[in-house]
Amino acid sequence: MSVAIDLEKGSQIAIQSTSLSVGVNWSAIPQKKYFFGLLGGGWEAVNLDISAAIFDEHKEMIDMVYPANPQSKDGLILHSGDDISGDIKADTIDNEIIKINLEALAQQPSLQIFFFLNSIGGFDFAQIPYTKLNLRSPEQHLSTFDVAAHEGLASKKSLLMGKLFIKDGQWQFFTIGEGFASEKRLATISAIREIFL
């Protein structure tokens, strides 16, 4: 089994599989509190949402998959469900996942699928101990995008991770890695329309 590669802004990888999972793994925020001179603490929940916006050949958004709409109209893109807290113990398990049936979607080669992350509670990525986005096929962990490793994203509250598309009959994932100040999902979609289509 090959080792997962680290995605960088502008990188592109071929997806040679019948399906793909795009997931995000993140942490809650540890809180330090003093009680009678003793240091204690708890955790502050962090609600991140991963979404997929699907655009057709006319650059029109025809569908969107996110926690409140966990299945595309054709049933080929699925969201695992909403995690509203994050991890209190570091692990490698994705908190939210979008699964894509690449084999069936290959019948629509003009589609572009954009994946993005929004901090629903308004925390920026500098406040969250770790946020990692992962691409996985059924066979292996393909790649990781570590948000903390990109200083330009520290003050941002949303992230356009990348897009999935077909070129010369092959699925490709292009890493955009662009952050935005607004945590609003609609603001991210507006940026996709204005800048990346």
C-alpha positions as CSV (number, residue, x, y, z in Angstrom):
1,M,0.0,0.0,0.0
2,S,1.4,3.4,-1.0
3,V,1.9,6.2,1.5
4,A,-0.6,9.1,1.3
5,I,0.8,12.2,-0.3
6,D,0.5,15.7,1.2
7,L,-1.6,18.0,-1.0
8,E,-0.3,21.4,-1.8
9,K,-2.1,24.4,-3.3
10,G,-2.2,23.9,-7.1
11,S,-1.3,20.2,-7.0
12,Q,-3.3,17.7,-9.1
13,I,-3.7,13.9,-8.7
14,A,-5.4,11.3,-10.8
15,I,-8.1,9.2,-9.1
16,Q,-7.9,5.6,-10.3
17,S,-10.8,4.1,-8.4
18,T,-14.5,3.5,-8.8
19,S,-15.3,5.6,-5.7
20,L,-13.8,8.4,-3.6
21,S,-14.2,9.7,0.0
22,V,-13.4,13.3,0.8
23,G,-13.3,13.6,4.6
24,V,-12.3,16.1,7.3
25,N,-10.8,15.4,10.7
26,W,-10.7,18.1,13.3
27,S,-10.4,18.9,17.0
28,A,-12.5,20.6,19.6
29,I,-10.7,23.5,21.4
30,P,-9.2,22.8,24.8
31,Q,-10.2,25.3,27.5
32,K,-8.1,26.2,30.5
33,K,-9.9,27.2,33.6
34,Y,-8.8,27.8,37.2
35,F,-10.9,26.5,40.2
36,F,-9.7,27.5,43.7
37,G,-6.2,28.0,42.3
38,L,-6.1,24.6,40.4
39,L,-5.8,24.3,36.7
40,G,-8.7,22.4,35.1
41,G,-10.5,22.6,31.8
42,G,-12.9,21.2,29.3
43,W,-13.5,21.4,25.6
44,E,-15.3,23.9,23.4
45,A,-17.2,22.3,20.6
46,V,-16.2,23.1,17.0
47,N,-18.7,22.6,14.2
48,L,-17.2,22.3,10.8
49,D,-19.2,21.3,7.8
50,I,-17.9,19.7,4.6
51,S,-19.9,20.3,1.5
52,A,-19.9,19.4,-2.2
53,A,-21.3,21.7,-4.9
54,I,-22.0,20.2,-8.3
55,F,-21.8,22.3,-11.4
56,D,-22.8,21.3,-15.0
57,E,-21.3,22.2,-18.3
58,H,-23.2,25.6,-18.3
59,K,-21.5,26.5,-15.0
60,E,-24.8,26.2,-13.2
61,M,-25.0,24.7,-9.7
62,I,-27.3,21.7,-10.1
63,D,-27.0,20.2,-6.6
64,M,-25.3,20.5,-3.3
65,V,-24.5,17.9,-0.7
66,Y,-24.0,19.0,3.0
67,P,-25.2,17.9,6.4
68,A,-28.7,19.3,5.9
69,N,-29.0,17.7,2.5
70,P,-26.9,14.5,2.8
71,Q,-27.7,12.9,-0.6
72,S,-27.5,14.2,-4.1
73,K,-30.6,14.0,-6.3
74,D,-29.2,11.0,-8.2
75,G,-28.0,9.3,-5.0
76,L,-24.4,9.1,-6.2
77,I,-22.9,11.6,-3.7
78,L,-23.5,11.0,0.0
79,H,-22.7,12.9,3.2
80,S,-22.0,10.9,6.4
81,G,-23.8,13.3,8.7
82,D,-23.2,16.3,10.9
83,D,-20.5,16.4,13.6
84,I,-21.1,19.5,15.7
85,S,-18.3,19.1,18.3
86,G,-14.9,17.8,16.9
87,D,-12.5,15.4,18.6
88,I,-11.5,15.6,22.2
89,K,-8.8,13.0,21.6
90,A,-6.6,13.2,18.5
91,D,-7.2,10.4,16.0
92,T,-7.0,9.7,12.3
93,I,-10.8,9.1,11.8
94,D,-12.6,11.6,9.7
95,N,-15.5,13.4,11.5
96,E,-17.5,14.1,8.3
97,I,-17.1,12.3,5.0
98,I,-18.6,12.8,1.5
99,K,-18.6,9.7,-0.7
100,I,-18.7,9.9,-4.4
101,N,-19.6,7.1,-6.8
102,L,-17.1,7.9,-9.5
103,E,-18.0,4.9,-11.8
104,A,-21.6,6.0,-12.1
105,L,-20.8,9.8,-12.4
106,A,-18.4,9.1,-15.2
107,Q,-21.5,9.0,-17.4
108,Q,-21.6,12.8,-16.9
109,P,-18.1,13.9,-17.9
110,S,-18.8,17.6,-17.9
111,L,-19.5,17.8,-14.2
112,Q,-17.3,19.8,-11.8
113,I,-17.6,19.0,-8.1
114,F,-16.2,21.5,-5.6
115,F,-15.4,20.5,-2.0
116,F,-15.3,23.1,0.7
117,L,-15.3,23.5,4.5
118,N,-17.1,26.1,6.6
119,S,-16.7,26.8,10.3
120,I,-20.3,27.1,11.4
121,G,-19.5,28.5,14.9
122,G,-17.3,31.2,13.5
123,F,-13.9,29.9,14.8
124,D,-11.0,30.6,12.4
125,F,-8.5,27.8,11.6
126,A,-5.9,29.3,13.9
127,Q,-8.2,28.6,16.9
128,I,-8.8,25.0,16.0
129,P,-5.9,22.7,17.1
130,Y,-5.9,20.6,13.9
131,T,-7.9,20.4,10.7
132,K,-7.0,17.8,8.1
133,L,-8.8,17.0,4.9
134,N,-8.3,13.5,3.4
135,L,-8.9,11.8,0.1
136,R,-9.5,8.0,0.3
137,S,-10.3,5.3,-2.1
138,P,-11.7,1.9,-1.0
139,E,-8.2,0.6,-1.4
140,Q,-6.0,3.3,0.2
141,H,-5.5,6.7,1.9
142,L,-4.6,8.8,-1.2
143,S,-3.7,12.2,0.2
144,T,-4.0,14.8,3.0
145,F,-4.3,18.5,3.1
146,D,-3.2,19.8,6.5
147,V,-4.8,23.3,7.1
148,A,-2.4,24.1,10.0
149,A,0.6,23.8,7.6
150,H,-0.6,26.6,5.5
151,E,-0.1,29.9,7.3
152,G,-2.3,31.9,4.9
153,L,-5.3,30.0,6.1
154,A,-4.9,30.8,9.8
155,S,-7.3,33.7,10.0
156,K,-9.9,32.1,7.6
157,K,-13.3,30.6,8.5
158,S,-13.9,28.6,5.3
159,L,-11.8,26.7,2.9
160,L,-12.3,25.8,-0.8
161,M,-10.4,22.5,-0.8
162,G,-10.5,21.6,-4.4
163,K,-12.5,20.3,-7.4
164,L,-13.1,16.9,-8.9
165,F,-13.5,16.6,-12.7
166,I,-12.8,14.4,-15.7
167,K,-10.0,15.1,-18.1
168,D,-9.2,12.7,-21.0
169,G,-11.5,10.1,-19.5
170,Q,-9.7,10.1,-16.1
171,W,-11.0,11.6,-12.8
172,Q,-8.7,14.3,-11.5
173,F,-8.6,16.1,-8.2
174,F,-7.2,19.7,-8.3
175,T,-6.2,21.3,-5.0
176,I,-7.4,24.9,-4.7
177,G,-6.6,25.5,-1.1
178,E,-8.2,29.0,-1.0
179,G,-9.5,30.4,2.3
180,F,-12.2,33.0,3.0
181,A,-13.0,35.2,5.9
182,S,-16.7,34.4,5.9
183,E,-18.0,31.2,7.4
184,K,-21.2,31.4,5.3
185,R,-21.7,28.5,2.9
186,L,-23.4,30.8,0.3
187,A,-20.4,33.1,0.4
188,T,-18.1,30.2,-0.5
189,I,-20.4,29.2,-3.4
190,S,-20.4,32.8,-4.6
191,A,-16.6,32.7,-4.6
192,I,-16.6,29.5,-6.7
193,R,-18.9,31.1,-9.3
194,E,-16.9,34.4,-9.5
195,I,-13.4,33.0,-9.4
196,F,-13.1,29.3,-10.2
197,L,-15.6,28.6,-13.0
